[in-house]
Amino acid sequence: MFRKKMGFSLLIGLLVASPFFHSPAAKASEASSKQSKYYTEELEHLYPDSDYANNDTMENAQLLQHSLHLNKTYLYHEGSISSTDDVDFYRFTSSKFDGADGRFSIKLVNVKAGNDFDLYLYNKSGSLVSSSVRTINQNEIIHMPKIASSTEYYLAVKPKRLLNEEENTYRIVFDKSIEKGTTKRYGSPATLNSFNEAGSPNSSFDLTGLPQDAIVTGLSLEATKGSTNAHNYVFTVSSLQGETVNVPWNGQKVDISSYKTSQVPAKDRFFVSFRATEVPQFIGGRLIKVGVVSIKNLQLTFEYEYNRDLKY
């Protein structure tokens, strides 16, 4: 931005000073026009984000290197609005490798007092995908949707009000806003008993402490067998808002993600119960079932994600 201002000042200086170096008026005018054309072309080439580059339509939208911005958080794009009729269009192609499956945030920031600029996102056909139209000079934000393949988008900065024409700039920031985490929780209770093969009561899992908008994306179960010999262990895992699934268990840690218990809100409560078939034991010369099968140290490992900019 500093060099951009220097280039603009140099252009004005040359235009103002040129008549003093050329006595014939015609030569001065011709030289001034040539200098103006030369420096304007140079500034368009060096600073395509400046007012010298016309990106007022989707056809002339300026390319943004959003992937570079996502990987280097200190980078931002700076533009300016020259009038209330001025609209700045940008284009970029997002892939599932950007952010988290194509999800990230686009922010419009640093709008000066007296101005009000809004942010719009379009697909390649020109249909509106999302927008942010807050009042006065508040920061705007758009949350990019999850995508499976490369998708072309257009971004537009539109002025709603321009009272501060001297400070008419803005900044566009691309931000990796999706955070991921893992937490292990023991059930309450962590020991369950199944009497006479009727199945156990539920053990509950409370994810209090996670961000309110967190979503469970992966789930695995661990436990320890009790002393009674049994087989055909099956765990029933459920949540208030998710599906109920039955998971066979052989004593090892088991991934439940494929059973579609994922993608439910982490603030939901999860429940686990089990049933098993007891193996009779020789007691006093007879095969006898004790009538109770236990599991201990029941725990679930949750993988989750959340948008830290959701309430931005």
HUQUI-V856326 format. One record per helix or strand of 3 or more residues. SS is the DSSP state (A for helix, B for strand). FROM is the first residue (numbers start at 0). TO is the last residue. If there is no record, write none. Layout:
ss/from/to
SS/FROM/TO
SS/FROM/TO
//
This chain:
ss/from/to
A/1/20
A/24/45
A/65/70
B/76/79
B/86/93
B/104/108
B/114/122
B/127/131
B/139/142
B/150/161
B/168/174
B/177/185
B/191/194
B/202/204
B/214/224
B/229/238
B/244/248
A/256/258
B/269/277
B/280/282
B/285/287
B/291/306
//
